[in-house]
Amino acid sequence: MQHVSSFPKSHRRLVSLIIGMATLCIGAAAFAAIASGTPTTAASMQATSTTLTVNKPTVATGDLMIASIAVHGGTEAAVISAPSGWTLIASTTNDTNIALLSYYKYAGASEPSDYSWQFTGQTTAEGAITPYAGAATASPVDAVASNTGYGTSATTTSITTTGTKELIVSLFAADIGQSLNAGAYFSTPTGMTEKADTTNTPYGPSIAVDEMLQTSAGSTGSKTSTITGGLARYWATQQVALKFRSLIQFDSSIGGNPTGSGAGPYTLSFTNTAGNFVVVAYRQAKLVTDAVTSMTYGGVTCNQVEYIAGFTASNDRNYSLWACPDAPTGTNDLSVSYAASTDGGNDGGLAILASYSNVATSSQPDTHGQSYAASSGTTYSGTLSSSATDGDWMVSTYYMAPQVPTMSAGSDTTLREQYYYVGLVDSNGPVGNAGSSWTTNVTGSNSANGRLQMSMMLSPL
């Protein structure tokens, strides 16, 4: 599937709408589901072998690798020692005839050129490793089921997925091998795409890897593959559901004046219904020297991402953008403390809070930046590029003064909240793959003599 970010920006919303009709869209922009790469396959060299070595496929750091290993001899040879870092998904044996084992591993920054499985008994084996980008970054398997049998067709057991946009991987193995049919032992199940179909000739075993995207949670149904040759064979199958990387979602927002006295703390109540990450846009109506010294939400420390001091003619306004990771849900207080006592009025500041779910809480934001224009005008925009992460959302805050404008969002931008001079917007969806750029746009009803924006990219879990 082509990523939305690869289309001209003027066409992205139309593309997203079309994809959304197929339930592959979130918000105004779409992000492709799990994408599989080219698998590597290998056979043990001879019937006396106790080792199967499979080359590493082409992967990027963080990609998921799924290994499927078939061993001739079933329970007599299926006591396997996996290479370091591989986690067993399922082990399926059909008596003493055929064993099928599956494993997963996340690619690190430095991986060996190949991986070796050791098994007891001298027998033959066949293996494949398939790489996947966009899978969940931890505990990637949602559901798995095994099945065994004897016949001319191999069938998987249906599983039930709990999430959206999951990739269903069907693994097949049979105790067969014949050089005349090498690479074509299993037919492709209806609705699936075959990634690998390979054999250890001439003795077997043979394996196949097939996959399909399931956009909605629910039953996958069983998948059937015909074994080439028309002869009954002992077979083993597994069906695995891989979870898609979490998608960031907008949760809730509020604008208001934190209340307090002196140097604070000034507080503003905010109900975070489900988010794990709170963003705060803050305008301080105070002297530059009286900057905010600390900010917390629900007792969790917030981090200042961007800051600009004295951006008005009287040099008496500060503006900042904050990130509050691991934010607690429910109704909690934003608490703001200052370096010096305030002089009353709305010196506690103007605050907008917005919460987002499924945001990574370490090394956030991914990227960030700011810009300021002192000239008059009604529109302003900000552009950022994501760093090394797919699926980033861009979140921006805008300030327009001196008159209070009515802010409206431009293309590729959704206005979440406006409070007096301050507005908070976002991309309302992933900006695309790592390195993709995005621009948010805001128009004010009044010409502003001072216009600034601060933006950051948030990465998904």
DRENDO-1510 file (C-alpha; in Angstrom, 1 decimal, always signed):
<recs>
REC; n; res; u; v; w
REC; 1; MET; +0.0; +0.0; +0.0 .
REC; 2; GLN; +1.3; +3.5; -0.8 .
REC; 3; HIS; +1.7; +5.8; +2.2 .
REC; 4; VAL; -0.4; +8.9; +2.1 .
REC; 5; SER; +2.7; +11.0; +2.8 .
REC; 6; SER; +4.1; +9.9; -0.6 .
REC; 7; PHE; +1.2; +11.7; -2.4 .
REC; 8; PRO; +1.3; +15.4; -3.2 .
REC; 9; LYS; +0.2; +17.3; -0.1 .
REC; 10; SER; -2.7; +18.8; -1.9 .
REC; 11; HIS; -4.1; +15.3; -2.5 .
REC; 12; ARG; -3.6; +13.8; +0.9 .
REC; 13; ARG; -7.0; +14.6; +2.3 .
REC; 14; LEU; -8.8; +13.1; -0.7 .
REC; 15; VAL; -6.6; +10.0; -0.4 .
REC; 16; SER; -7.2; +9.8; +3.3 .
REC; 17; LEU; -11.0; +10.0; +2.8 .
REC; 18; ILE; -10.9; +7.2; +0.3 .
REC; 19; ILE; -8.8; +5.0; +2.6 .
REC; 20; GLY; -11.1; +5.9; +5.5 .
REC; 21; MET; -14.0; +4.3; +3.7 .
REC; 22; ALA; -12.0; +1.1; +3.9 .
REC; 23; THR; -11.6; +1.6; +7.6 .
REC; 24; LEU; -7.9; +2.2; +7.2 .
REC; 25; CYS; -8.0; +5.9; +8.2 .
REC; 26; ILE; -7.6; +7.8; +11.4 .
REC; 27; GLY; -8.4; +11.5; +11.4 .
REC; 28; ALA; -7.5; +13.6; +8.4 .
REC; 29; ALA; -4.4; +11.6; +7.4 .
REC; 30; ALA; -3.7; +8.0; +7.1 .
REC; 31; PHE; -0.8; +5.8; +8.0 .
REC; 32; ALA; -0.2; +2.5; +6.3 .
REC; 33; ALA; -0.6; -0.7; +8.3 .
REC; 34; ILE; +2.1; -3.3; +9.1 .
REC; 35; ALA; +4.4; -3.7; +6.0 .
REC; 36; SER; +6.3; -6.9; +5.4 .
REC; 37; GLY; +9.6; -7.1; +3.7 .
REC; 38; THR; +11.4; -9.9; +1.8 .
REC; 39; PRO; +11.9; -13.1; +3.8 .
REC; 40; THR; +15.1; -15.1; +3.9 .
REC; 41; THR; +14.9; -18.9; +3.8 .
REC; 42; ALA; +17.3; -21.7; +4.4 .
REC; 43; ALA; +17.5; -25.5; +4.7 .
REC; 44; SER; +19.7; -27.7; +6.8 .
REC; 45; MET; +22.4; -29.1; +4.6 .
REC; 46; GLN; +21.9; -32.9; +5.1 .
REC; 47; ALA; +19.9; -35.5; +7.0 .
REC; 48; THR; +22.6; -35.7; +9.6 .
REC; 49; SER; +22.4; -32.0; +10.5 .
REC; 50; THR; +21.5; -30.7; +13.9 .
REC; 51; THR; +21.7; -27.0; +13.0 .
REC; 52; LEU; +19.6; -24.7; +10.8 .
REC; 53; THR; +21.1; -21.3; +9.9 .
REC; 54; VAL; +18.9; -18.6; +8.3 .
REC; 55; ASN; +20.4; -15.3; +7.0 .
REC; 56; LYS; +19.2; -12.0; +8.5 .
REC; 57; PRO; +16.6; -10.3; +6.2 .
REC; 58; THR; +16.9; -6.6; +5.4 .
REC; 59; VAL; +15.7; -4.8; +8.4 .
REC; 60; ALA; +15.8; -1.4; +10.1 .
REC; 61; THR; +16.4; -0.9; +13.8 .
REC; 62; GLY; +13.1; -1.7; +15.6 .
REC; 63; ASP; +11.6; -3.8; +12.9 .
REC; 64; LEU; +10.0; -7.1; +13.9 .
REC; 65; MET; +11.2; -10.4; +12.6 .
REC; 66; ILE; +9.1; -13.5; +12.6 .
REC; 67; ALA; +10.9; -16.9; +12.1 .
REC; 68; SER; +9.1; -20.1; +11.1 .
REC; 69; ILE; +11.0; -23.3; +11.6 .
REC; 70; ALA; +9.9; -26.7; +10.4 .
REC; 71; VAL; +11.7; -29.9; +11.6 .
REC; 72; HIS; +11.3; -33.3; +10.1 .
REC; 73; GLY; +10.5; -35.9; +12.8 .
REC; 74; GLY; +8.1; -34.0; +15.0 .
REC; 75; THR; +8.5; -34.7; +18.7 .
REC; 76; GLU; +11.6; -36.8; +18.1 .
REC; 77; ALA; +13.6; -33.7; +16.9 .
REC; 78; ALA; +11.7; -30.7; +18.1 .
REC; 79; VAL; +13.7; -29.9; +21.2 .
REC; 80; ILE; +15.1; -26.7; +19.8 .
REC; 81; SER; +17.6; -24.2; +21.2 .
REC; 82; ALA; +16.8; -20.8; +19.6 .
REC; 83; PRO; +19.4; -18.1; +18.9 .
REC; 84; SER; +19.8; -15.3; +21.5 .
REC; 85; GLY; +17.1; -12.7; +21.6 .
REC; 86; TRP; +14.4; -14.8; +19.9 .
REC; 87; THR; +11.1; -15.4; +21.8 .
REC; 88; LEU; +9.0; -18.5; +21.1 .
REC; 89; ILE; +5.4; -17.7; +19.8 .
REC; 90; ALA; +4.2; -21.3; +19.4 .
REC; 91; SER; +5.4; -24.9; +19.1 .
REC; 92; THR; +3.2; -27.3; +17.1 .
REC; 93; THR; +4.1; -31.0; +16.6 .
REC; 94; ASN; +2.2; -33.6; +14.6 .
REC; 95; ASP; +3.3; -36.7; +16.5 .
REC; 96; THR; +6.7; -37.9; +15.2 .
REC; 97; ASN; +6.2; -36.6; +11.7 .
REC; 98; ILE; +6.6; -32.8; +11.5 .
REC; 99; ALA; +7.2; -29.9; +14.0 .
REC; 100; LEU; +6.5; -26.2; +13.3 .
REC; 101; LEU; +7.9; -23.5; +15.6 .
REC; 102; SER; +7.6; -19.7; +15.4 .
REC; 103; TYR; +9.6; -17.0; +17.1 .
REC; 104; TYR; +9.8; -13.2; +17.1 .
REC; 105; LYS; +12.7; -10.7; +17.6 .
REC; 106; TYR; +13.0; -7.0; +17.3 .
REC; 107; ALA; +16.0; -5.9; +15.2 .
REC; 108; GLY; +18.6; -4.0; +17.2 .
REC; 109; ALA; +21.1; -1.5; +16.0 .
REC; 110; SER; +23.6; -4.3; +15.5 .
REC; 111; GLU; +22.5; -7.7; +14.4 .
REC; 112; PRO; +24.5; -10.8; +13.3 .
REC; 113; SER; +24.4; -11.7; +9.6 .
REC; 114; ASP; +22.5; -15.0; +10.4 .
REC; 115; TYR; +20.8; -16.9; +13.1 .
REC; 116; SER; +21.2; -20.6; +14.0 .
REC; 117; TRP; +18.6; -23.0; +15.6 .
REC; 118; GLN; +19.9; -26.2; +17.2 .
REC; 119; PHE; +17.7; -29.3; +17.5 .
REC; 120; THR; +18.2; -32.7; +19.0 .
REC; 121; GLY; +18.4; -35.6; +16.6 .
REC; 122; GLN; +19.9; -35.8; +13.2 .
REC; 123; THR; +17.2; -34.7; +10.7 .
REC; 124; THR; +16.3; -32.1; +8.2 .
REC; 125; ALA; +14.8; -28.7; +8.7 .
REC; 126; GLU; +13.6; -25.7; +6.8 .
REC; 127; GLY; +13.2; -22.1; +8.0 .
REC; 128; ALA; +12.1; -18.6; +7.0 .
REC; 129; ILE; +12.5; -15.2; +8.6 .
REC; 130; THR; +10.1; -12.4; +7.5 .
REC; 131; PRO; +10.7; -8.8; +8.5 .
REC; 132; TYR; +7.8; -6.4; +9.5 .
REC; 133; ALA; +7.8; -2.6; +9.9 .
REC; 134; GLY; +5.0; -0.9; +11.8 .
REC; 135; ALA; +4.3; -3.7; +14.3 .
REC; 136; ALA; +3.7; -3.0; +17.9 .
REC; 137; THR; +7.0; -2.1; +19.6 .
REC; 138; ALA; +6.4; -4.6; +22.5 .
REC; 139; SER; +4.4; -7.8; +22.9 .
REC; 140; PRO; +3.5; -7.9; +19.2 .
REC; 141; VAL; +1.4; -11.0; +19.1 .
REC; 142; ASP; -2.3; -10.5; +19.8 .
REC; 143; ALA; -3.4; -14.1; +19.2 .
REC; 144; VAL; -2.1; -17.4; +18.0 .
REC; 145; ALA; -3.5; -20.9; +17.4 .
REC; 146; SER; -2.1; -24.2; +16.1 .
REC; 147; ASN; -3.5; -27.1; +14.1 .
REC; 148; THR; -2.3; -30.5; +12.8 .
REC; 149; GLY; -3.7; -33.1; +10.5 .
REC; 150; TYR; -3.2; -35.5; +7.6 .
REC; 151; GLY; -4.5; -35.0; +4.1 .
REC; 152; THR; -4.0; -33.2; +0.9 .
REC; 153; SER; -4.9; -29.8; +2.4 .
REC; 154; ALA; -3.5; -28.0; +5.5 .
REC; 155; THR; -5.9; -25.8; +7.5 .
REC; 156; THR; -5.2; -23.2; +10.2 .
REC; 157; THR; -7.4; -22.7; +13.3 .
REC; 158; SER; -9.3; -19.4; +13.4 .
REC; 159; ILE; -8.3; -16.8; +15.9 .
REC; 160; THR; -10.0; -13.7; +17.2 .
REC; 161; THR; -8.2; -10.3; +17.0 .
REC; 162; THR; -8.8; -7.6; +19.6 .
REC; 163; GLY; -7.3; -4.6; +17.7 .
REC; 164; THR; -7.7; -2.9; +14.3 .
REC; 165; LYS; -5.3; -3.1; +11.3 .
REC; 166; GLU; -3.7; -6.3; +12.5 .
REC; 167; LEU; -1.6; -8.5; +10.2 .
REC; 168; ILE; -2.7; -12.1; +10.0 .
REC; 169; VAL; +0.3; -14.5; +9.3 .
REC; 170; SER; -0.5; -18.1; +8.4 .
REC; 171; LEU; +2.3; -20.6; +8.7 .
REC; 172; PHE; +2.2; -24.0; +7.0 .
REC; 173; ALA; +4.5; -27.0; +7.2 .
REC; 174; ALA; +4.4; -30.6; +5.8 .
REC; 175; ASP; +6.6; -33.6; +5.9 .
REC; 176; ILE; +7.3; -33.6; +2.1 .
REC; 177; GLY; +10.1; -32.6; -0.1 .
REC; 178; GLN; +10.7; -33.2; -3.8 .
REC; 179; SER; +13.0; -31.2; -6.1 .
REC; 180; LEU; +10.5; -31.2; -9.0 .
REC; 181; ASN; +8.1; -29.1; -7.0 .
REC; 182; ALA; +10.6; -27.0; -5.0 .
REC; 183; GLY; +9.1; -23.7; -4.0 .
REC; 184; ALA; +5.5; -24.6; -4.9 .
REC; 185; TYR; +4.3; -27.0; -2.3 .
REC; 186; PHE; +1.4; -24.9; -0.9 .
REC; 187; SER; -1.3; -23.0; -2.7 .
REC; 188; THR; -2.1; -19.5; -1.5 .
REC; 189; PRO; -5.1; -19.4; +0.8 .
REC; 190; THR; -8.0; -17.2; -0.4 .
REC; 191; GLY; -7.6; -13.6; +0.4 .
REC; 192; MET; -3.9; -13.9; +1.4 .
REC; 193; THR; -0.6; -13.0; -0.1 .
REC; 194; GLU; +2.2; -15.6; -0.1 .
REC; 195; LYS; +5.5; -14.5; +1.2 .
REC; 196; ALA; +7.5; -17.7; +1.1 .
REC; 197; ASP; +7.0; -21.3; -0.1 .
REC; 198; THR; +10.2; -23.4; +0.2 .
REC; 199; THR; +11.4; -26.9; +0.8 .
REC; 200; ASN; +14.3; -29.0; +1.9 .
REC; 201; THR; +14.9; -31.3; -1.0 .
REC; 202; PRO; +14.5; -34.1; -1.5 .
REC; 203; TYR; +13.4; -35.2; +2.0 .
REC; 204; GLY; +11.5; -32.2; +3.3 .
REC; 205; PRO; +10.1; -30.6; +5.3 .
REC; 206; SER; +8.4; -27.8; +3.3 .
REC; 207; ILE; +7.0; -24.5; +4.7 .
REC; 208; ALA; +4.9; -21.6; +3.5 .
REC; 209; VAL; +4.3; -18.1; +4.9 .
REC; 210; ASP; +1.1; -16.2; +3.9 .
REC; 211; GLU; -0.4; -13.0; +5.2 .
REC; 212; MET; -3.4; -10.7; +5.1 .
REC; 213; LEU; -4.5; -7.4; +6.7 .
REC; 214; GLN; -7.5; -7.5; +9.0 .
REC; 215; THR; -8.8; -4.0; +9.4 .
REC; 216; SER; -11.4; -4.7; +12.2 .
REC; 217; ALA; -11.2; -6.7; +15.4 .
REC; 218; GLY; -12.9; -10.1; +15.2 .
REC; 219; SER; -12.6; -13.7; +13.9 .
REC; 220; THR; -10.0; -14.3; +11.1 .
REC; 221; GLY; -11.6; -17.6; +10.0 .
REC; 222; SER; -9.5; -20.6; +9.1 .
REC; 223; LYS; -7.2; -20.6; +6.1 .
REC; 224; THR; -6.7; -23.5; +3.8 .
REC; 225; SER; -3.8; -24.4; +1.6 .
REC; 226; THR; -3.6; -27.3; -0.8 .
REC; 227; ILE; -0.5; -29.4; -0.7 .
REC; 228; THR; +1.0; -29.9; -4.2 .
REC; 229; GLY; +0.9; -33.4; -5.7 .
REC; 230; GLY; -2.5; -34.6; -4.5 .
REC; 231; LEU; -1.0; -37.0; -2.0 .
REC; 232; ALA; -2.0; -37.0; +1.7 .
REC; 233; ARG; +0.7; -35.6; +4.0 .
REC; 234; TYR; +1.2; -35.0; +7.7 .
REC; 235; TRP; +1.0; -31.2; +8.3 .
REC; 236; ALA; +1.2; -28.6; +11.0 .
REC; 237; THR; -0.1; -25.0; +10.9 .
REC; 238; GLN; -0.1; -21.8; +13.0 .
REC; 239; GLN; -2.1; -18.6; +12.6 .
REC; 240; VAL; -0.6; -15.5; +14.3 .
REC; 241; ALA; -2.1; -12.0; +14.6 .
REC; 242; LEU; +0.5; -9.2; +14.8 .
REC; 243; LYS; -0.6; -6.0; +16.5 .
REC; 244; PHE; -0.2; -2.7; +14.6 .
REC; 245; ARG; +1.9; +0.0; +16.3 .
REC; 246; SER; -0.4; +2.2; +18.5 .
REC; 247; LEU; -1.9; +5.2; +16.8 .
REC; 248; ILE; -1.9; +8.5; +18.5 .
REC; 249; GLN; -5.4; +9.8; +19.3 .
REC; 250; PHE; -6.6; +13.2; +20.4 .
REC; 251; ASP; -8.3; +12.9; +23.7 .
REC; 252; SER; -9.6; +16.2; +25.2 .
REC; 253; SER; -8.7; +19.9; +25.7 .
REC; 254; ILE; -9.4; +23.0; +27.7 .
REC; 255; GLY; -8.5; +26.7; +27.9 .
REC; 256; GLY; -8.4; +28.8; +31.0 .
REC; 257; ASN; -6.6; +31.1; +33.5 .
REC; 258; PRO; -4.7; +29.3; +36.2 .
REC; 259; THR; -5.6; +30.9; +39.6 .
REC; 260; GLY; -3.3; +31.6; +42.6 .
REC; 261; SER; -1.3; +34.3; +44.2 .
REC; 262; GLY; +2.2; +35.5; +44.7 .
REC; 263; ALA; +4.8; +33.2; +43.0 .
REC; 264; GLY; +2.2; +30.4; +42.9 .
REC; 265; PRO; +1.5; +27.7; +42.4 .
REC; 266; TYR; -1.2; +28.8; +40.1 .
REC; 267; THR; -3.7; +25.9; +39.3 .
REC; 268; LEU; -6.1; +25.0; +36.6 .
REC; 269; SER; -8.3; +21.9; +36.7 .
REC; 270; PHE; -8.3; +19.7; +33.6 .
REC; 271; THR; -10.0; +16.3; +33.0 .
REC; 272; ASN; -7.8; +14.0; +31.0 .
REC; 273; THR; -10.3; +11.2; +30.0 .
REC; 274; ALA; -8.0; +8.7; +28.5 .
REC; 275; GLY; -4.7; +10.3; +27.3 .
REC; 276; ASN; -1.2; +9.4; +28.5 .
REC; 277; PHE; +0.4; +12.6; +27.3 .
REC; 278; VAL; -0.6; +16.2; +28.0 .
REC; 279; VAL; +0.5; +19.2; +26.0 .
REC; 280; VAL; +0.4; +22.7; +27.6 .
REC; 281; ALA; +0.6; +26.0; +25.7 .
REC; 282; TYR; +1.2; +28.9; +28.1 .
REC; 283; ARG; +1.3; +32.7; +27.8 .
REC; 284; GLN; +2.7; +34.5; +30.8 .
REC; 285; ALA; +1.4; +38.1; +31.3 .
REC; 286; LYS; +4.4; +39.1; +33.4 .
REC; 287; LEU; +7.9; +40.4; +33.2 .
REC; 288; VAL; +10.5; +38.4; +31.3 .
REC; 289; THR; +12.5; +37.9; +34.5 .
REC; 290; ASP; +9.6; +36.3; +36.2 .
REC; 291; ALA; +9.6; +33.1; +34.1 .
REC; 292; VAL; +7.9; +29.9; +35.1 .
REC; 293; THR; +10.2; +27.8; +37.2 .
REC; 294; SER; +8.2; +24.6; +37.2 .
REC; 295; MET; +5.0; +23.0; +35.9 .
REC; 296; THR; +3.2; +19.8; +36.8 .
REC; 297; TYR; +0.0; +18.0; +35.9 .
REC; 298; GLY; -1.5; +15.7; +38.5 .
REC; 299; GLY; +1.8; +15.8; +40.3 .
REC; 300; VAL; +3.8; +14.6; +37.2 .
REC; 301; THR; +6.6; +16.9; +36.1 .
REC; 302; CYS; +6.1; +18.7; +32.7 .
REC; 303; ASN; +9.1; +19.6; +30.5 .
REC; 304; GLN; +9.5; +22.9; +28.8 .
REC; 305; VAL; +9.9; +22.2; +25.0 .
REC; 306; GLU; +10.0; +25.7; +23.6 .
REC; 307; TYR; +10.3; +29.2; +25.1 .
REC; 308; ILE; +10.3; +32.8; +23.9 .
REC; 309; ALA; +10.8; +35.8; +26.2 .
REC; 310; GLY; +9.7; +39.5; +25.8 .
REC; 311; PHE; +8.0; +39.1; +22.4 .
REC; 312; THR; +5.8; +42.2; +22.8 .
REC; 313; ALA; +6.7; +45.8; +22.4 .
REC; 314; SER; +6.6; +46.3; +26.2 .
REC; 315; ASN; +8.8; +43.3; +26.7 .
REC; 316; ASP; +6.3; +41.9; +29.3 .
REC; 317; ARG; +5.2; +38.6; +27.7 .
REC; 318; ASN; +6.7; +35.2; +27.8 .
REC; 319; TYR; +5.4; +32.2; +25.9 .
REC; 320; SER; +6.2; +28.5; +26.2 .
REC; 321; LEU; +5.2; +25.0; +25.1 .
REC; 322; TRP; +5.3; +22.1; +27.6 .
REC; 323; ALA; +5.1; +18.4; +27.4 .
REC; 324; CYS; +3.7; +16.3; +30.3 .
REC; 325; PRO; +4.5; +12.6; +29.7 .
REC; 326; ASP; +2.9; +9.7; +31.8 .
REC; 327; ALA; +0.0; +12.0; +32.5 .
REC; 328; PRO; -2.6; +10.6; +35.0 .
REC; 329; THR; -6.1; +10.2; +33.8 .
REC; 330; GLY; -9.1; +11.8; +35.5 .
REC; 331; THR; -9.5; +15.3; +36.8 .
REC; 332; ASN; -6.2; +16.8; +38.0 .
REC; 333; ASP; -4.6; +20.2; +38.4 .
REC; 334; LEU; -2.1; +21.9; +36.2 .
REC; 335; SER; +0.2; +23.6; +38.7 .
REC; 336; VAL; +2.5; +26.5; +37.7 .
REC; 337; SER; +5.2; +28.2; +39.8 .
REC; 338; TYR; +7.0; +31.4; +39.1 .
REC; 339; ALA; +10.4; +32.9; +39.9 .
REC; 340; ALA; +8.8; +36.0; +41.4 .
REC; 341; SER; +5.5; +37.2; +42.7 .
REC; 342; THR; +2.9; +38.4; +40.3 .
REC; 343; ASP; +1.1; +41.7; +40.3 .
REC; 344; GLY; -2.5; +40.5; +40.1 .
REC; 345; GLY; -4.8; +40.4; +37.1 .
REC; 346; ASN; -4.3; +37.5; +34.8 .
REC; 347; ASP; -0.6; +37.2; +35.6 .
REC; 348; GLY; -1.2; +33.6; +36.2 .
REC; 349; GLY; -1.3; +33.3; +32.4 .
REC; 350; LEU; -3.4; +31.9; +29.6 .
REC; 351; ALA; -3.2; +28.2; +29.4 .
REC; 352; ILE; -4.4; +25.6; +26.9 .
REC; 353; LEU; -4.1; +21.9; +27.8 .
REC; 354; ALA; -4.7; +19.0; +25.4 .
REC; 355; SER; -4.3; +15.3; +26.1 .
REC; 356; TYR; -3.3; +12.6; +23.6 .
REC; 357; SER; -3.3; +8.8; +23.9 .
REC; 358; ASN; -0.7; +6.2; +22.7 .
REC; 359; VAL; +2.2; +8.7; +22.8 .
REC; 360; ALA; +5.6; +7.4; +23.6 .
REC; 361; THR; +6.7; +8.8; +26.9 .
REC; 362; SER; +10.5; +8.6; +26.5 .
REC; 363; SER; +12.6; +10.8; +24.2 .
REC; 364; GLN; +9.6; +13.1; +23.5 .
REC; 365; PRO; +8.9; +15.2; +21.6 .
REC; 366; ASP; +10.5; +13.7; +18.5 .
REC; 367; THR; +11.4; +17.1; +17.1 .
REC; 368; HIS; +10.3; +20.7; +17.9 .
REC; 369; GLY; +10.7; +24.3; +16.8 .
REC; 370; GLN; +9.4; +27.9; +16.9 .
REC; 371; SER; +9.1; +31.0; +14.8 .
REC; 372; TYR; +7.9; +34.6; +15.3 .
REC; 373; ALA; +6.8; +37.4; +13.1 .
REC; 374; ALA; +6.6; +41.0; +14.3 .
REC; 375; SER; +4.9; +42.2; +11.1 .
REC; 376; SER; +1.2; +42.5; +10.9 .
REC; 377; GLY; -1.0; +39.9; +9.2 .
REC; 378; THR; -3.8; +37.4; +9.6 .
REC; 379; THR; -2.2; +34.1; +8.8 .
REC; 380; TYR; +0.7; +32.1; +10.1 .
REC; 381; SER; +2.1; +28.7; +9.6 .
REC; 382; GLY; +4.8; +26.4; +11.0 .
REC; 383; THR; +6.6; +23.4; +9.5 .
REC; 384; LEU; +8.4; +20.5; +11.1 .
REC; 385; SER; +9.9; +17.2; +9.9 .
REC; 386; SER; +9.6; +14.1; +11.9 .
REC; 387; SER; +12.8; +12.4; +13.0 .
REC; 388; ALA; +13.4; +8.7; +13.1 .
REC; 389; THR; +9.8; +7.5; +13.9 .
REC; 390; ASP; +6.9; +6.6; +11.6 .
REC; 391; GLY; +3.5; +7.9; +12.6 .
REC; 392; ASP; +4.3; +11.1; +14.3 .
REC; 393; TRP; +1.6; +13.7; +15.0 .
REC; 394; MET; +2.4; +17.4; +14.8 .
REC; 395; VAL; +1.0; +19.6; +17.6 .
REC; 396; SER; +1.3; +23.4; +17.4 .
REC; 397; THR; +0.3; +26.4; +19.4 .
REC; 398; TYR; -0.3; +29.9; +18.0 .
REC; 399; TYR; -0.4; +33.3; +19.5 .
REC; 400; MET; -1.9; +36.4; +17.8 .
REC; 401; ALA; -2.1; +39.8; +19.3 .
REC; 402; PRO; -3.0; +42.6; +20.2 .
REC; 403; GLN; -6.7; +42.1; +19.3 .
REC; 404; VAL; -8.4; +38.8; +20.3 .
REC; 405; PRO; -8.9; +37.0; +16.9 .
REC; 406; THR; -11.3; +34.3; +15.9 .
REC; 407; MET; -8.8; +31.6; +14.8 .
REC; 408; SER; -9.6; +29.1; +12.0 .
REC; 409; ALA; -7.4; +26.2; +11.0 .
REC; 410; GLY; -6.0; +25.9; +7.5 .
REC; 411; SER; -5.2; +22.9; +5.4 .
REC; 412; ASP; -3.9; +19.7; +7.1 .
REC; 413; THR; -4.7; +21.4; +10.5 .
REC; 414; THR; -7.4; +20.9; +13.1 .
REC; 415; LEU; -8.1; +23.5; +15.7 .
REC; 416; ARG; -8.5; +21.9; +19.1 .
REC; 417; GLU; -8.8; +24.9; +21.4 .
REC; 418; GLN; -8.7; +28.7; +21.4 .
REC; 419; TYR; -8.5; +30.8; +24.6 .
REC; 420; TYR; -8.2; +34.6; +23.9 .
REC; 421; TYR; -5.0; +35.1; +22.0 .
REC; 422; VAL; -3.8; +31.4; +22.2 .
REC; 423; GLY; -4.8; +28.5; +19.9 .
REC; 424; LEU; -3.7; +24.9; +19.9 .
REC; 425; VAL; -3.9; +22.8; +16.7 .
REC; 426; ASP; -2.6; +19.4; +15.5 .
REC; 427; SER; -2.3; +17.4; +12.3 .
REC; 428; ASN; -5.3; +15.2; +13.3 .
REC; 429; GLY; -3.4; +12.1; +12.1 .
REC; 430; PRO; +0.1; +10.8; +11.4 .
REC; 431; VAL; +2.3; +12.9; +9.2 .
REC; 432; GLY; +3.7; +9.8; +7.4 .
REC; 433; ASN; +6.9; +7.9; +7.5 .
REC; 434; ALA; +10.1; +8.9; +9.4 .
REC; 435; GLY; +11.4; +12.2; +7.9 .
REC; 436; SER; +8.1; +13.4; +6.6 .
REC; 437; SER; +7.4; +17.1; +7.0 .
REC; 438; TRP; +4.1; +18.7; +7.9 .
REC; 439; THR; +2.8; +22.3; +8.0 .
REC; 440; THR; +0.1; +23.6; +10.3 .
REC; 441; ASN; -1.8; +26.8; +9.3 .
REC; 442; VAL; -3.9; +29.2; +11.3 .
REC; 443; THR; -5.8; +32.3; +10.2 .
REC; 444; GLY; -7.0; +35.0; +12.5 .
REC; 445; SER; -10.0; +37.3; +12.0 .
REC; 446; ASN; -8.0; +40.3; +13.0 .
REC; 447; SER; -4.6; +41.5; +11.8 .
REC; 448; ALA; -2.0; +40.6; +14.4 .
REC; 449; ASN; +1.1; +42.7; +15.0 .
REC; 450; GLY; +2.7; +39.8; +16.8 .
REC; 451; ARG; +2.3; +36.2; +15.6 .
REC; 452; LEU; +4.3; +33.3; +16.9 .
REC; 453; GLN; +4.0; +29.5; +16.7 .
REC; 454; MET; +5.7; +26.7; +18.6 .
REC; 455; SER; +5.4; +23.1; +17.4 .
REC; 456; MET; +6.5; +19.6; +18.2 .
REC; 457; MET; +6.2; +16.1; +16.8 .
REC; 458; LEU; +4.9; +13.4; +19.1 .
REC; 459; SER; +5.8; +9.8; +18.3 .
REC; 460; PRO; +3.5; +6.8; +18.9 .
REC; 461; LEU; +4.2; +3.9; +21.3 .
</recs>
